[in-house]
Amino acid sequence: MPHFLRILIAFVLTIILAVILTPLCGSWYENFFGNVSVGFFGPSHPEYIPGFVIAYLFSFPLFFLSLLEQKRIFWLLVGILPMIALILWGRDGELLIMGAILLILGASLGLLAARLARIGEKN
């Protein structure tokens, strides 16, 4: 499979999983940290901005680290860009903490899936 096609598949799967997990992550955020204020992005609803960002930060490394063999660190840094943007915009610290935890969890699961796939190919 061409490298560009693998990147495209990983990106599409990342967005699909992030959209699916957005309501769940948004409700977790609201349960843990209370009312959400998203400013000028729209009404205060956890499923819009915080839920999508947290779901994206979880799903990005999960797919990109498991589907791509080369430049894993580069793609992980690309996935961290939304978190860096949130820090620069001065957004909620709670969103960053929860996003960082889920980013580490997603990266761990992605690396585990890649390692298991390599072990399966050797056998």
HELIX and SHEET records of a PDB file:
HELIX    1   1 HIS A    3  PHE A   33  1                                  31    
HELIX    2   2 GLY A   39  PHE A   41  5                                   3    
HELIX    3   3 ILE A   49  LEU A   67  1                                  19    
HELIX    4   4 ARG A   72  TRP A   89  1                                  18    
HELIX    5   5 GLY A   93  LYS A  122  1                                  30    
END                                                                             
